[in-house]
Amino acid sequence: IPQVPCHLAIAHLQVGSRQSDVARELGVSQSVISRLAARHRTTGSVGDRPRSGAPQVMDRNDDQYLRTYALRHRYATATQLQACLPEVRGTRVSRQTIRNRLHRFGLNARRPLQVTPLTPRHRRDRLQWAQDHVTWTMQQWSTVLFTDECRVTLHRNDGKFFSGVLTSPNKYSESSLKSKQSFTCARNHLNRAESERVTGNRWKQFLSF
């Protein structure tokens, strides 16, 4: 029962009230009042006794090693971290303990943003293109036709990939990006369309640019 009713119950008992009457007034069972009175006689307090709880398996050095390893190997899974800990530190813990400690450090699992590998030249060209068109009006953009990239992966399926630990709050930072597998693709084209109709011949002209 809450702290204030506990003190109130002890006060009633000290002035001679019966345990059954105190229990009825506070809306609890008589056994609760009986245990409360016994605790007060033994410890002189109505508070709960301190509990030791389960002893921690990992010490400060284990925590420091785990945090450092996770930051250096951002795609390590809880299973991999669990396996490396006893090899280096001699500490054996469950995968859930690993996750709990990582969460305590502020390290959480995220899906990395899949991006196409870009060379420095690609980055410069994209930045230049954006700067050249930043002042375009809606009317100018209305005459532009964008075509989609066509991608065919040369290796495995490049679907969802779940990373182990990502710490950066910015999903576009280098540590939060993962390059896709090699692939072949058609170029993206920026072309002015003279009319809204795109015929087969016109499409071939686009692809020949």
C-alpha positions in Angstrom: 0.0 0.0 0.0 1.2 3.6 -0.6 3.5 5.3 1.9 1.0 7.7 3.5 -1.7 4.9 4.3 1.2 2.8 5.7 2.0 5.5 8.2 -1.7 6.0 8.9 -2.1 2.3 9.6 0.8 2.3 12.0 -0.6 5.4 13.8 -4.0 3.6 14.2 -2.3 0.5 15.6 -0.2 2.5 18.0 -3.3 4.1 19.6 -4.9 0.7 20.1 -7.0 0.1 17.0 -7.5 -3.5 15.9 -5.8 -4.8 12.7 -9.2 -5.8 11.3 -10.6 -2.3 11.8 -7.6 -0.6 10.3 -7.8 -3.0 7.3 -11.4 -2.2 6.8 -10.9 1.5 6.9 -8.0 1.4 4.4 -9.7 -1.1 2.1 -7.1 -3.8 2.3 -6.9 -7.3 3.8 -6.0 -7.9 7.4 -2.9 -9.9 6.3 -1.5 -6.8 4.7 -1.8 -4.8 7.9 -0.4 -7.8 9.9 2.7 -7.9 7.7 3.1 -4.1 7.8 3.0 -4.2 11.7 5.5 -7.0 11.8 7.9 -5.0 9.4 7.6 -1.9 11.6 8.4 -3.9 14.7 11.4 -5.4 13.1 12.9 -2.5 11.1 11.3 0.5 12.6 10.2 1.5 9.1 7.2 0.9 6.8 9.4 1.0 3.7 10.3 -2.1 1.6 13.6 -3.7 2.5 16.4 -3.2 0.0 16.6 -5.9 -2.6 19.9 -7.1 -4.1 18.3 -8.0 -7.5 20.0 -10.1 -10.1 23.8 -9.5 -10.1 25.1 -7.8 -13.3 27.2 -10.1 -15.5 28.8 -7.3 -17.4 31.1 -4.8 -15.7 32.2 -1.4 -16.9 35.1 -2.8 -18.9 32.7 -5.2 -20.7 30.4 -2.3 -21.5 33.2 -0.2 -22.8 34.4 -3.0 -25.1 30.9 -3.8 -26.4 30.2 -0.1 -27.2 33.6 0.4 -28.9 33.2 -2.9 -30.9 29.7 -2.0 -32.0 30.7 1.5 -33.2 33.6 0.1 -35.2 31.5 -2.7 -36.7 28.2 -1.0 -37.4 26.7 -3.9 -39.2 27.4 -6.5 -36.5 24.4 -8.4 -35.3 23.6 -9.2 -31.6 24.6 -12.8 -32.3 28.0 -11.7 -33.6 28.5 -9.4 -30.7 27.5 -12.2 -28.3 30.1 -14.5 -29.9 33.0 -12.0 -29.7 32.5 -11.0 -26.1 33.6 -14.3 -24.4 36.6 -14.6 -26.8 38.0 -11.2 -25.7 36.5 -10.5 -22.3 35.5 -14.0 -21.1 32.0 -12.9 -20.4 29.0 -14.9 -21.6 25.7 -13.2 -21.9 22.5 -13.7 -23.9 21.6 -11.9 -27.1 18.9 -10.0 -25.3 21.4 -8.7 -22.7 23.5 -7.5 -25.7 20.5 -5.7 -27.1 19.7 -4.2 -23.7 23.2 -2.9 -23.2 23.3 -1.4 -26.7 19.9 0.4 -26.1 21.4 1.8 -22.8 24.2 3.2 -24.9 21.8 4.8 -27.3 22.7 2.3 -30.1 19.7 0.9 -32.0 19.2 -1.2 -35.1 18.1 0.6 -38.2 17.7 -0.3 -41.9 20.5 1.6 -43.8 19.4 3.7 -46.8 20.2 1.9 -50.0 22.0 4.2 -52.4 23.7 3.8 -55.8 27.5 4.0 -55.5 28.6 7.5 -56.6 32.1 8.6 -57.5 33.3 12.1 -56.7 32.7 13.1 -60.3 29.0 11.9 -60.0 28.6 14.0 -56.9 30.0 17.1 -58.6 27.9 16.6 -61.7 24.7 16.2 -59.6 25.5 19.3 -57.5 26.2 21.3 -60.7 22.9 20.1 -62.2 20.9 21.1 -59.1 22.6 24.5 -59.1 21.8 25.1 -62.8 18.1 24.3 -62.3 17.4 25.7 -58.9 15.7 28.8 -60.3 13.5 27.1 -62.8 9.9 27.9 -62.8 6.9 25.5 -62.9 6.4 26.4 -66.6 9.9 25.4 -67.5 9.6 22.1 -65.6 6.3 21.4 -67.4 8.2 20.8 -70.6 10.7 18.3 -69.1 10.3 14.6 -69.4 12.0 12.4 -66.8 12.6 8.7 -67.5 13.1 6.1 -64.8 16.2 4.1 -64.3 16.1 0.5 -65.4 18.2 -1.7 -63.0 19.2 -5.4 -63.3 21.2 -6.7 -60.4 24.1 -8.9 -61.4 24.4 -10.8 -58.1 21.9 -11.6 -55.3 18.6 -10.0 -54.7 19.3 -6.6 -53.2 16.1 -6.4 -51.2 15.8 -5.4 -47.6 18.9 -5.6 -45.5 18.8 -5.2 -41.8 21.9 -3.7 -40.2 23.0 -4.3 -36.7 23.9 -0.9 -35.2 23.5 2.6 -36.7 24.0 5.6 -34.4 23.8 8.6 -36.7 20.5 10.5 -36.4 20.9 11.6 -40.0 19.8 8.8 -42.4 21.8 10.5 -45.2 25.2 10.5 -43.4 27.9 8.2 -44.7 27.6 5.8 -41.7 23.9 5.3 -42.5 24.3 4.5 -46.2 24.9 1.1 -47.8 26.0 0.7 -51.4 23.9 -1.5 -53.6 25.2 -4.5 -55.5 26.6 -4.0 -59.0 24.0 -3.5 -61.7 23.5 -2.4 -65.2 21.2 0.5 -65.9 19.9 2.8 -68.5 20.9 6.5 -68.3 18.5 9.0 -66.8 17.6 11.5 -69.5 16.5 15.1 -69.2 14.8 16.1 -72.4 12.5 18.8 -73.5 9.3 17.4 -75.0 7.7 19.4 -77.8 4.4 17.8 -77.2 2.8 15.6 -74.5 2.7 12.6 -76.9 5.8 10.3 -76.9 5.9 8.0 -79.9 8.2 5.1 -80.4 10.5 7.1 -82.7 10.6 9.9 -80.2 11.5 7.5 -77.5 14.4 6.1 -79.5 15.6 9.7 -80.0 15.6 10.1 -76.2 17.7 7.0 -75.7 20.2 8.0 -78.3 21.1 11.3 -76.5 
